[in-house]
């Protein structure tokens, strides 16, 4: 069994999804193994919520116990926490772990999570490592 470590560093240029108030972002981290017919879920974890931040810094670390990196897909979704209503999606990305050449040393990965023609794209920065 190996250990996958995901550190959510920061997001930048998040869209303000609230009509009233400011964006209160958090990140949902989901790990799945894509097996064509029967996918295997390795769980979901989430960061803390950063109040009123369009450029939040988390520096929060999460671990998953997994048998292999083969067909593993890390899904990262950024939401705006809304009290009294459904949380708004600010952006998302997927990282195919077996293609990243992961080792014990953390690899910094930056992904676009929200493309926009009128302003800068929303970005998410993570560090990922894997040890067997």
DSSP file (Angstrom, degrees, kcal/mol; ACC not computed):
  #  RESIDUE AA STRUCTURE BP1 BP2  ACC     N-H-->O    O-->H-N    N-H-->O    O-->H-N    TCO  KAPPA ALPHA  PHI   PSI    X-CA   Y-CA   Z-CA
    1    1 A X              0   0    0      0, 0.0    66,-0.2     0, 0.0     2,-0.2   0.000 360.0 360.0 360.0 135.0    0.0    0.0    0.0
    2    2 A X  E     -A   66   0A   0     64,-3.6    64,-2.3    66,-0.0     2,-0.5  -0.621 360.0-126.8-106.8 168.2    1.3    3.4   -0.9
    3    3 A X  E     -AB  65 131A   0    128,-3.0   128,-2.0    62,-0.2     2,-0.5  -0.969  14.4-161.7-120.4 122.0    0.6    6.9    0.5
    4    4 A X  E     -AB  64 130A   0     60,-3.0    60,-2.3    -2,-0.5     2,-0.5  -0.889   9.0-162.1 -99.2 126.7   -0.4    9.8   -1.7
    5    5 A X  E     -AB  63 129A   0    124,-2.7   124,-2.1    -2,-0.5     2,-0.5  -0.950   6.1-172.9-114.0 126.5    0.1   13.2   -0.1
    6    6 A X  E     -AB  62 128A   0     56,-3.1    56,-2.7    -2,-0.5     2,-0.6  -0.974   3.1-169.5-120.4 120.5   -1.8   16.2   -1.6
    7    7 A X  E     -AB  61 127A   0    120,-3.2   120,-2.3    -2,-0.5     2,-0.8  -0.947  13.3-149.2-111.1 117.2   -1.0   19.7   -0.3
    8    8 A X  E     +AB  60 126A   0     52,-2.7    52,-1.8    -2,-0.6    51,-1.0  -0.766  21.9 175.4 -85.0 113.2   -3.4   22.4   -1.4
    9    9 A X  E     -     0   0A   0    116,-2.0    49,-2.4    -2,-0.8    50,-0.9   0.967  46.7 -47.5 -85.1 -63.3   -1.3   25.5   -1.6
   10   10 A X  E     -AB  57 125A   0    115,-1.4   115,-3.1    47,-0.3     2,-0.3  -0.979  35.9-132.4-164.2 168.8   -3.4   28.3   -3.0
   11   11 A X  E     - B   0 124A   0     45,-2.2     2,-0.3    -2,-0.3   113,-0.2  -0.956  21.4-159.9-129.2 152.5   -5.9   29.5   -5.7
   12   12 A X  E     + B   0 123A   0    111,-2.3   111,-2.3    -2,-0.3    43,-0.2  -0.972  63.0  11.1-134.2 150.8   -5.7   32.7   -7.6
   13   13 A X  S    S-     0   0    0     -2,-0.3    42,-0.2   109,-0.2    -1,-0.1   0.826  73.5-178.6  58.1  38.6   -8.2   34.9   -9.6
   14   14 A X        -     0   0    0     40,-2.5    -1,-0.2    -3,-0.1     2,-0.1  -0.435  31.1-110.5 -67.3 141.4  -11.3   33.1   -8.3
   15   15 A X        -     0   0    0     75,-0.4     2,-0.9    -2,-0.1    -1,-0.1  -0.465  25.6-119.3 -69.4 142.2  -14.5   34.4   -9.8
   16   16 A X        +     0   0    0      1,-0.2    -1,-0.1    -2,-0.1    38,-0.0  -0.765  35.3 177.5 -84.2 106.7  -16.7   36.2   -7.3
   17   17 A X        +     0   0    0     -2,-0.9     2,-0.4    71,-0.1    -1,-0.2   0.539  48.1  93.3 -90.6  -8.1  -19.9   34.1   -7.4
   18   18 A X        -     0   0    0      1,-0.2     3,-0.1     3,-0.1     5,-0.1  -0.703  56.3-160.1 -92.1 136.6  -21.9   36.0   -4.8
   19   19 A X  S    S+     0   0    0     -2,-0.4     2,-0.4     1,-0.2    -1,-0.2   0.848  92.4  30.3 -74.3 -36.4  -24.3   38.8   -5.7
   20   20 A X  S    S+     0   0    0     -3,-0.1    -1,-0.2     2,-0.1     2,-0.1  -0.983 121.6   2.0-122.8 133.5  -24.0   40.0   -2.1
   21   21 A X  S    S-     0   0    0     -2,-0.4     2,-0.2    -3,-0.1    -3,-0.1  -0.407  89.5 -63.0  89.8-168.7  -20.9   39.6   -0.1
   22   22 A X        -     0   0    0     -2,-0.1    30,-0.3    -5,-0.1     2,-0.2  -0.725  53.8 -82.0-120.0 166.7  -17.5   38.0   -1.0
   23   23 A X        -     0   0    0     -2,-0.2    30,-1.6    29,-0.1     2,-0.5  -0.483  31.8-168.0 -70.3 133.3  -16.3   34.6   -2.1
   24   24 A X  B     -d   53   0B   0     28,-0.2    57,-3.1    -2,-0.2    27,-0.2  -0.754  23.3-165.6-120.0  80.2  -15.6   32.2    0.7
   25   25 A X  E     +EF  50  80C   0     25,-0.6    25,-2.6    28,-0.5     2,-0.3  -0.300  20.1 166.9 -80.8 151.7  -13.7   29.4   -1.1
   26   26 A X  E     - F   0  79C   0     53,-1.9    53,-2.6    23,-0.2     2,-0.4  -0.947  27.1-126.9-146.2 163.3  -12.8   25.8   -0.1
   27   27 A X  E     - F   0  78C   0     -2,-0.3    20,-2.1    21,-0.3     2,-0.5  -0.954   7.8-152.4-119.3 131.3  -11.5   22.9   -2.1
   28   28 A X  E     -GF  46  77C   0     49,-3.0    49,-2.2    -2,-0.4     2,-0.6  -0.894  12.8-161.0 -97.2 128.0  -13.0   19.3   -2.3
   29   29 A X  E     +GF  45  76C   0     16,-3.6    16,-2.5    -2,-0.5     2,-0.4  -0.949  12.1 178.9-113.8 116.9  -10.3   16.7   -3.1
   30   30 A X  E     -GF  44  75C   0     45,-2.6    45,-3.2    -2,-0.6     2,-0.5  -0.955  11.6-160.3-121.6 137.5  -11.7   13.4   -4.4
   31   31 A X  E     + F   0  74C   0     12,-2.0    11,-3.2    -2,-0.4    12,-0.4  -0.973  17.9 166.4-121.1 125.0   -9.6   10.4   -5.4
   32   32 A X  E     -GF  41  73C   0     41,-2.2    41,-3.2    -2,-0.5     2,-0.6  -0.961  32.0-135.5-134.7 151.4  -10.9    7.7   -7.7
   33   33 A X  E     -GF  40  72C   0      7,-3.0     7,-2.0    -2,-0.3     2,-0.9  -0.948  22.5-140.9-106.2 119.5   -9.5    4.8   -9.7
   34   34 A X        +     0   0    0     37,-2.9     5,-0.1    -2,-0.6     3,-0.1  -0.700  30.1 166.8 -84.1 105.3  -11.0    4.7  -13.2
   35   35 A X    >   -     0   0    0     -2,-0.9     2,-3.4     1,-0.1     3,-0.9  -0.049  46.0-123.6-109.8  29.9  -11.5    1.0  -14.0
   36   36 A X  T 3  S+     0   0    0      1,-0.3     3,-0.2     0, 0.0    -1,-0.1  -0.273 101.8  27.8  63.2 -62.4  -13.7    1.4  -17.1
   37   37 A X  T 3  S+     0   0    0     -2,-3.4     2,-0.6     1,-0.3    -1,-0.3   0.907 131.9  24.0 -94.8 -51.8  -16.5   -0.7  -15.6
   38   38 A X  S <  S-     0   0    0     -3,-0.9    -1,-0.3     2,-0.0     2,-0.1  -0.876  72.7-157.3-124.3 100.5  -16.3   -0.4  -11.9
   39   39 A X        -     0   0    0     -2,-0.6     2,-0.5    -3,-0.2    -5,-0.2  -0.429  11.5-138.9 -72.3 148.8  -14.6    2.7  -10.5
   40   40 A X  E     -G   33   0C   0     -7,-2.0    -7,-3.0    -2,-0.1     2,-0.5  -0.947   9.8-145.5-113.2 130.4  -13.1    2.6   -7.0
   41   41 A X  E     -G   32   0C   0     -2,-0.5    -9,-0.2    -9,-0.2     3,-0.1  -0.808  13.8-173.8 -97.0 127.9  -13.5    5.6   -4.7
   42   42 A X  E     -     0   0C   0    -11,-3.2    23,-0.2    -2,-0.5   -10,-0.2   0.193  54.2 -92.7-106.1  14.2  -10.7    6.4   -2.3
   43   43 A X  E     -     0   0C   0    -12,-0.4   -12,-2.0    21,-0.1     2,-0.4  -0.196  29.2 -98.1 106.8 168.5  -12.6    9.1   -0.5
   44   44 A X  E     +G   30   0C   0    -14,-0.2     2,-0.3    -3,-0.1   -14,-0.2  -0.989  31.4 175.9-130.2 136.9  -13.2   12.9   -0.4
   45   45 A X  E     -G   29   0C   0    -16,-2.5   -16,-3.6    -2,-0.4     2,-0.3  -0.911  11.6-153.7-132.6 162.4  -11.5   15.4    1.9
   46   46 A X  E     -G   28   0C   0     -2,-0.3   -18,-0.2   -18,-0.2     3,-0.1  -0.989  11.6-123.1-143.7 153.7  -11.8   19.2    2.0
   47   47 A X        -     0   0    0    -20,-2.1     2,-0.1    -2,-0.3    11,-0.0  -0.185  43.0 -86.4 -78.0 174.7   -9.9   22.2    3.0
   48   48 A X        -     0   0    0    -22,-0.1     2,-0.4     1,-0.1   -21,-0.3  -0.363  49.0-102.0 -72.5 164.7  -11.0   24.9    5.4
   49   49 A X        -     0   0    0    -23,-0.1     2,-0.7    -2,-0.1   -23,-0.2  -0.788  26.6-148.3 -92.7 132.5  -13.1   27.8    4.1
   50   50 A X  B >   -E   25   0C   0    -25,-2.6     3,-0.9    -2,-0.4   -25,-0.6  -0.903  19.8-132.5-103.4 113.8  -11.3   31.1    3.6
   51   51 A X  T 3  S-     0   0    0     -2,-0.7   -27,-0.2     1,-0.2   -28,-0.1  -0.467  76.9  -8.9 -73.2 127.2  -13.7   34.0    4.2
   52   52 A X  T 3  S+     0   0    0     -2,-0.3     2,-0.5   -30,-0.3    -1,-0.2   0.830  95.0 139.6  62.7  37.7  -13.8   36.8    1.6
   53   53 A X  B <   +d   24   0B   0    -30,-1.6   -28,-0.5    -3,-0.9     3,-0.4  -0.951  32.6 172.3-121.8 120.8  -10.8   35.6   -0.4
   54   54 A X  S    S+     0   0    0     -2,-0.5   -40,-2.5     1,-0.2    -1,-0.1   0.559  94.8  37.8 -92.3 -11.9  -10.5   35.6   -4.2
   55   55 A X  S    S-     0   0    0    -43,-0.2    -1,-0.2   -42,-0.2   -43,-0.1  -0.514  88.7-178.8-132.7  63.4   -6.8   34.6   -3.8
   56   56 A X        -     0   0    0     -3,-0.4   -45,-2.2    -6,-0.1     2,-0.5  -0.300  18.4-153.4 -72.6 148.6   -6.9   32.2   -0.9
   57   57 A X  E     +A   10   0A   0    -47,-0.2   -47,-0.3     1,-0.1   -48,-0.1  -0.990  22.7 162.3-118.0 123.8   -3.8   30.4    0.6
   58   58 A X  E     -     0   0A   0    -49,-2.4   -49,-0.2    -2,-0.5   -48,-0.2   0.836  16.3-171.6-104.6 -53.5   -4.5   27.1    2.4
   59   59 A X  E     +     0   0A   0    -51,-1.0     2,-0.4   -50,-0.9   -50,-0.2   0.921  35.8 152.9  52.1  46.9   -1.2   25.2    2.7
   60   60 A X  E     -A    8   0A   0    -52,-1.8   -52,-2.7   -12,-0.1     2,-0.4  -0.893  33.7-147.0-112.2 138.2   -3.2   22.2    3.9
   61   61 A X  E     -A    7   0A   0     -2,-0.4     2,-0.3   -54,-0.2   -54,-0.2  -0.834  14.4-177.9-112.0 141.1   -2.1   18.6    3.5
   62   62 A X  E     -A    6   0A   0    -56,-2.7   -56,-3.1    -2,-0.4     2,-0.4  -0.972   9.6-153.2-134.4 146.7   -4.2   15.5    3.0
   63   63 A X  E     -A    5   0A   0     -2,-0.3     2,-0.4   -58,-0.2   -58,-0.2  -0.940   6.4-170.3-125.1 148.4   -3.2   11.8    2.6
   64   64 A X  E     -A    4   0A   0    -60,-2.3   -60,-3.0    -2,-0.4     2,-0.6  -0.999  19.6-137.5-132.4 134.0   -4.8    8.9    0.9
   65   65 A X  E     +A    3   0A   0     -2,-0.4     2,-0.3   -62,-0.2   -62,-0.2  -0.842  37.1 166.6 -90.9 119.9   -3.7    5.2    1.2
   66   66 A X  E     -A    2   0A   0    -64,-2.3   -64,-3.6    -2,-0.6     3,-0.1  -0.961  42.0-136.9-137.0 151.4   -3.8    3.6   -2.2
   67   67 A X  S    S-     0   0    0     -2,-0.3     2,-0.3   -66,-0.2    -1,-0.1   0.762  83.5 -13.4 -77.9 -24.9   -2.4    0.4   -3.8
   68   68 A X        -     0   0    0      2,-0.1    -1,-0.2   -66,-0.1    30,-0.1  -0.973  53.0-120.7-165.5 165.8   -1.1    2.0   -7.0
   69   69 A X  S >  S+     0   0    0     -2,-0.3     3,-2.1    -3,-0.1    29,-0.6   0.542  71.0 124.3 -92.5 -10.2   -1.1    5.1   -9.1
   70   70 A X  T 3  S-     0   0    0      1,-0.3    -2,-0.1    27,-0.1     3,-0.1  -0.294  89.3  -9.8 -57.3 125.2   -2.4    3.2  -12.1
   71   71 A X  T 3  S+     0   0    0      1,-0.2   -37,-2.9   -38,-0.1     2,-0.3   0.627  95.6 151.2  61.5  17.0   -5.6    4.8  -13.4
   72   72 A X  E <   -F   33   0C   0     -3,-2.1    25,-1.6   -39,-0.2    26,-0.6  -0.636  25.3-168.5 -83.2 135.7   -5.8    7.1  -10.4
   73   73 A X  E     -FH  32  96C   0    -41,-3.2   -41,-2.2    -2,-0.3     2,-0.6  -0.987   9.9-154.7-128.6 123.5   -7.5   10.4  -10.9
   74   74 A X  E     -FH  31  95C   0     21,-2.9    21,-2.7    -2,-0.4     2,-0.5  -0.867  11.5-161.0 -98.0 122.4   -7.5   13.3   -8.5
   75   75 A X  E     -FH  30  94C   0    -45,-3.2   -45,-2.6    -2,-0.6     2,-0.5  -0.909   5.4-170.4-107.2 127.6  -10.4   15.6   -8.8
   76   76 A X  E     -FH  29  93C   0     17,-2.8    17,-2.1    -2,-0.5     2,-0.5  -0.972   5.6-179.6-120.9 118.9  -10.1   19.1   -7.3
   77   77 A X  E     -FH  28  92C   0    -49,-2.2   -49,-3.0    -2,-0.5     2,-0.5  -0.975  14.4-152.2-122.5 128.9  -13.2   21.3   -7.1
   78   78 A X  E     -FH  27  91C   0     13,-3.1    12,-3.2    -2,-0.5    13,-1.4  -0.875  19.6-176.6-101.9 127.7  -13.3   24.8   -5.7
   79   79 A X  E     -FH  26  89C   0    -53,-2.6   -53,-1.9    -2,-0.5     2,-0.6  -0.854  27.9-128.4-121.1 155.8  -16.6   26.0   -4.2
   80   80 A X  E     -FH  25  88C   0      8,-3.1     8,-1.4    -2,-0.3     2,-0.5  -0.936  32.3-128.4-100.6 117.2  -17.8   29.2   -2.7
   81   81 A X        -     0   0    0    -57,-3.1     2,-0.5    -2,-0.6   -57,-0.1  -0.541  29.3-172.2 -70.5 118.0  -19.4   28.5    0.7
   82   82 A X    >   -     0   0    0     -2,-0.5     3,-0.8     3,-0.3     2,-0.4  -0.962  17.3-138.8-117.2 122.6  -22.9   30.0    0.8
   83   83 A X  T 3  S+     0   0    0     -2,-0.5     3,-0.1     1,-0.2    -2,-0.0  -0.646  88.2   8.9 -77.8 129.1  -24.9   30.0    4.0
   84   84 A X  T 3  S+     0   0    0     -2,-0.4     2,-0.3     1,-0.2    -1,-0.2   0.412 124.3  57.6  84.7  -2.6  -28.5   29.1    3.5
   85   85 A X  S <  S-     0   0    0     -3,-0.8    -3,-0.3     3,-0.0    -1,-0.2  -0.938  97.5 -68.1-148.9 172.9  -28.2   28.1   -0.2
   86   86 A X        -     0   0    0     -2,-0.3     2,-0.1     1,-0.1    -3,-0.1  -0.369  57.8-106.0 -65.0 138.6  -26.3   25.7   -2.4
   87   87 A X        -     0   0    0      1,-0.1     2,-0.3    -2,-0.1    -6,-0.2  -0.414  34.0-123.8 -66.8 139.4  -22.5   26.3   -2.6
   88   88 A X  E     -H   80   0C   0     -8,-1.4    -8,-3.1    -2,-0.1     2,-0.5  -0.630  17.7-123.0 -85.2 140.9  -21.4   27.8   -6.0
   89   89 A X  E     -H   79   0C   0     -2,-0.3   -10,-0.3   -10,-0.2     3,-0.1  -0.740  25.5-178.5 -83.8 125.8  -18.8   26.1   -8.0
   90   90 A X  E     -     0   0C   0    -12,-3.2   -75,-0.4    -2,-0.5     2,-0.3   0.678  60.9 -50.2 -94.2 -22.6  -15.8   28.4   -8.7
   91   91 A X  E     -H   78   0C   0    -13,-1.4   -13,-3.1   -77,-0.1    -1,-0.4  -0.907  49.4-148.7 164.1 169.0  -13.9   25.9  -10.8
   92   92 A X  E     -H   77   0C   0     21,-1.7     2,-0.3    -2,-0.3   -15,-0.2  -0.987   8.0-178.5-156.7 161.1  -12.5   22.4  -11.1
   93   93 A X  E     -H   76   0C   0    -17,-2.1   -17,-2.8    -2,-0.3     2,-0.4  -0.975  16.2-139.6-155.9 162.6   -9.6   20.3  -12.6
   94   94 A X  E     -H   75   0C   0     -2,-0.3     2,-0.5   -19,-0.2   -19,-0.2  -0.973   8.1-158.6-126.6 143.4   -8.5   16.7  -12.8
   95   95 A X  E     -H   74   0C   0    -21,-2.7   -21,-2.9    -2,-0.4     2,-1.0  -0.983  12.1-145.8-123.6 121.0   -5.0   15.3  -12.5
   96   96 A X  E >   -H   73   0C   0     -2,-0.5     3,-1.3   -23,-0.2     4,-0.3  -0.758  17.3-160.7 -85.6 104.4   -4.2   11.9  -13.9
   97   97 A X  G >  S+     0   0    0    -25,-1.6     3,-1.7    -2,-1.0     5,-0.5   0.816  80.9  59.6 -63.9 -37.3   -1.7   10.7  -11.3
   98   98 A X  G 3  S+     0   0    0    -26,-0.6     3,-0.5   -29,-0.6    -1,-0.3   0.745 103.8  54.6 -66.8 -19.5    0.1    8.0  -13.2
   99   99 A X  G <  S+     0   0    0     -3,-1.3    -1,-0.3     1,-0.2    -2,-0.2   0.530  94.4  71.1 -86.7  -6.7    1.1   10.5  -15.9
  100  100 A X  S <  S-     0   0    0     -3,-1.7    -1,-0.2    -4,-0.3    -2,-0.2   0.552  94.2-130.5 -91.6  -8.0    2.7   12.9  -13.4
  101  101 A X        -     0   0    0     -3,-0.5    -3,-0.1    -4,-0.3     2,-0.1   0.933  36.8-166.2  60.4  47.1    5.9   10.8  -12.5
  102  102 A X        +     0   0    0     -5,-0.5     2,-0.2    27,-0.1    -1,-0.1  -0.367  16.0 165.8 -73.6 144.8    5.3   11.2   -8.8
  103  103 A X        -     0   0    0      2,-0.7    27,-2.8    25,-0.3     4,-0.2  -0.674  56.8 -76.1-135.7-169.0    8.0   10.4   -6.2
  104  104 A X  S    S+     0   0    0     25,-0.2     2,-0.4    -2,-0.2    27,-0.1   0.796 110.2  83.5 -65.4 -28.5    8.6   11.0   -2.5
  105  105 A X  S    S-     0   0    0     25,-0.1    -2,-0.7     1,-0.1    25,-0.2  -0.641  95.4-108.3 -78.9 128.7    9.6   14.6   -3.4
  106  106 A X        -     0   0    0     -2,-0.4     2,-0.5    23,-0.1    23,-0.2  -0.302  28.2-148.3 -59.4 134.5    6.6   16.9   -3.7
  107  107 A X  E     -C  128   0A   0     21,-2.7    21,-2.2    -4,-0.2     2,-0.4  -0.923  11.4-135.1-105.5 124.7    5.8   17.9   -7.3
  108  108 A X  E     -C  127   0A   0     -2,-0.5     2,-0.4    19,-0.2    19,-0.2  -0.673  25.7-175.1 -81.7 127.2    4.2   21.4   -7.7
  109  109 A X  E     -C  126   0A   0     17,-3.1    17,-2.7    -2,-0.4     2,-0.5  -0.990   9.5-167.4-128.2 129.6    1.3   21.3  -10.1
  110  110 A X  E     -C  125   0A   0     -2,-0.4     2,-0.4    15,-0.2    15,-0.2  -0.971  12.7-179.2-118.3 128.2   -0.6   24.4  -11.3
  111  111 A X  E     -C  124   0A   0     13,-2.6    13,-2.5    -2,-0.5     2,-0.4  -0.963  30.7-119.0-130.4 144.4   -3.9   24.0  -13.1
  112  112 A X  E     +C  123   0A   0     -2,-0.4    11,-0.3    11,-0.2     3,-0.1  -0.661  31.0 174.0 -74.2 130.9   -6.5   26.3  -14.7
  113  113 A X  E     +     0   0A   0      9,-2.8   -21,-1.7    -2,-0.4     2,-0.3   0.548  68.3  28.1-114.9 -13.6   -9.8   25.8  -12.9
  114  114 A X  E     -C  122   0A   0      8,-1.3     8,-2.4   -23,-0.2     2,-0.3  -0.832  68.6-156.0-153.1 107.6  -11.9   28.5  -14.5
  115  115 A X        +     0   0    0     -2,-0.3     2,-0.3     6,-0.2     5,-0.1  -0.682  19.0 173.6 -87.4 137.8  -11.3   29.9  -18.0
  116  116 A X        -     0   0    0     -2,-0.3     3,-0.2     3,-0.3    -2,-0.0  -0.981  29.7-157.5-148.0 131.7  -12.6   33.4  -18.7
  117  117 A X  S    S+     0   0    0     -2,-0.3    -1,-0.1     1,-0.2     4,-0.1   0.757  94.9  50.9 -76.7 -25.1  -12.2   35.7  -21.7
  118  118 A X  S    S+     0   0    0      2,-0.1     2,-0.3     0, 0.0    -1,-0.2   0.584 119.7  11.6 -94.4 -11.0  -12.9   38.9  -19.8
  119  119 A X  S    S-     0   0    0     -3,-0.2    -3,-0.3  -106,-0.0     3,-0.1  -0.899  98.6 -58.0-151.8 178.4  -10.4   38.4  -16.9
  120  120 A X        -     0   0    0     -2,-0.3    -2,-0.1     1,-0.1     2,-0.1  -0.324  62.5-101.3 -64.3 146.4   -7.5   36.3  -15.8
  121  121 A X        -     0   0    0      1,-0.1     2,-0.3    -4,-0.1    -6,-0.2  -0.376  34.9-110.1 -66.2 144.4   -8.1   32.5  -15.5
  122  122 A X  E     - C   0 114A   0     -8,-2.4    -9,-2.8   -32,-0.1    -8,-1.3  -0.599  41.3-164.9 -72.5 136.6   -8.7   31.0  -12.1
  123  123 A X  E     -BC  12 112A   0   -111,-2.3  -111,-2.3    -2,-0.3     2,-0.4  -0.921  15.2-158.2-128.2 150.9   -5.8   28.8  -11.0
  124  124 A X  E     -BC  11 111A   0    -13,-2.5   -13,-2.6    -2,-0.3     2,-0.5  -0.996   7.9-159.3-128.0 134.7   -5.2   26.2   -8.4
  125  125 A X  E     +BC  10 110A   0   -115,-3.1  -116,-2.0    -2,-0.4  -115,-1.4  -0.960  18.6 164.4-117.9 127.8   -1.7   25.2   -7.1
  126  126 A X  E     -BC   8 109A   0    -17,-2.7   -17,-3.1    -2,-0.5     2,-0.4  -0.900  28.3-141.1-132.9 162.8   -1.0   21.9   -5.3
  127  127 A X  E     -BC   7 108A   0   -120,-2.3  -120,-3.2    -2,-0.3     2,-0.4  -0.999  23.1-172.4-123.8 132.6    2.0   19.8   -4.4
  128  128 A X  E     +BC   6 107A   0    -21,-2.2   -21,-2.7    -2,-0.4     2,-0.3  -0.976   8.2 172.4-129.6 137.5    1.7   16.0   -4.7
  129  129 A X  E     -B    5   0A   0   -124,-2.1  -124,-2.7    -2,-0.4     2,-0.4  -0.952  11.9-158.7-137.6 161.0    4.0   13.2   -3.6
  130  130 A X  E     -B    4   0A   0    -27,-2.8     2,-0.4    -2,-0.3  -126,-0.2  -0.994   8.2-179.9-142.7 131.9    3.7    9.4   -3.6
  131  131 A X  E      B    3   0A   0   -128,-2.0  -128,-3.0    -2,-0.4   -28,-0.0  -0.998 360.0 360.0-133.2 139.4    5.7    6.8   -1.5
  132  132 A X              0   0    0     -2,-0.4    -1,-0.1  -130,-0.2  -128,-0.1   0.423 360.0 360.0 -95.6 360.0    5.3    3.0   -1.6
